[in-house]
Amino acid sequence: MNTNCYKREVVTSQNIITAFLRTGKTKIELLQDENKDGVINKFIEKKGEGIHHIAFEVENILEEIERLTSLGFTLLNEIPVKGADNKLICFLHPKTTNGVLIELCQQIKSGL
């Protein structure tokens, strides 16, 4: 299994550094917090190192937000923001996903 890092990126809007690994169709994103009091460091302090969240790529993030909200899911951010890897992202609150933080992401099309 070849899982070389193919991309590193600083996401200034979230104060994190990311590194991407790929194996087959699966991507793994490693996160490093640039802020000692940031959300990633707080997560590690509370729960230890491990999986922070699972991301699902969607074709239309706005439609998915509407669909999931209508099904009773709570979003942490109802307006998608620019994330790493040229994606628009939003998160579902773990209290409505059996304790798992879920990220929705959509490739940003040129011109957006």
N, C-alpha and C positions, 0 to 999 in steps of 0.2 A: 504494500500500500504506500503510494507516494503522496505525502501531505506537505510538500514544501510551501513555505509562505510565498504567496504570489503578489501580495499588496500590503502596504502599511499606509495608514492615513491618520491624520490628526483631525478630529471633529471638534472644532473650536466652540460650536454652539452648545456642546454637551461636555466640554472639558475632558475628553477621553482620547486615548491613542488606541487605534485598532490595528490588528494584524489578521489577515485572511489566509486560511488554509482551504484546500479543496481536495476532496476525494470522490471521484465519480461525479454525481450530480449534487452532492452535499457539500455545503460550505460551512466552515467553522470560523467564527469570529472571536478572537481573543481581545479582551478589553483591559486597558490600564487607565486608571483615573489620574488625571493631572492635578486634582485638587484633593488634599489630604482629608477634607471633610465632604468629598463628593459621594454621590449615590453608590458608585461601584465599591469604593473603600468602605462605606458604611455596611453594604451588603456582606463583604468579606469579613468585617469585624463581627457581624451578627451571626452569619451562617457558615463562615469558612469558605475556602476556595471551592469552586464547583460551577455548576451550570447556573447562570444568571437568568437567562430567558431563552425561549425558542421563537424563531422567526418564521413566518410564512409569507412567501411572495404572492402578491395578488395582482390581477390585471388592472383593477380600478379601486384604489384605496377608499375613495369617497363613497362608492356604492357599498363596499364592505363595511365601512363605519356605519352607514345607515342601516344595513341589513342586521348587523350584530347588535346595534343599539335597540332595534325593534324586537330582537329576541331576548332583551333584558341584560345584555352584557354592559358593564361599565367601562368606559374608556378613561385612561389617565390623561390623554390629550385628544380632544375631538377634532382638532385641526392638525393635519399632518405637518411635520417639520422635516427639514432636510437632515438626513442621517448620513452614515458612512456609505461608501460604495455607490454613490450617485443614486440614492434611494430617498423617497418620501417615506416617513415612518410614523406610526402611532402605536400605542401600547394598550392592551386590555388589562384591567385591574385584576390581580390574582384572586381577589375575593369572589370574582364571578367565573373563574377558570380553574377551580379546584386547587388553588394555591400556586399555580404556575403563571409567571409573567409571560404574556404572549405579545410578540411584536408583529404587526402587519407592515409589509414593505412593498413599495411599488417602484419600479425603475423610472427614473425621471427621463421623460422624453425630451429630445432637443427642443429648445424654444420655451421651456418652462422655467 
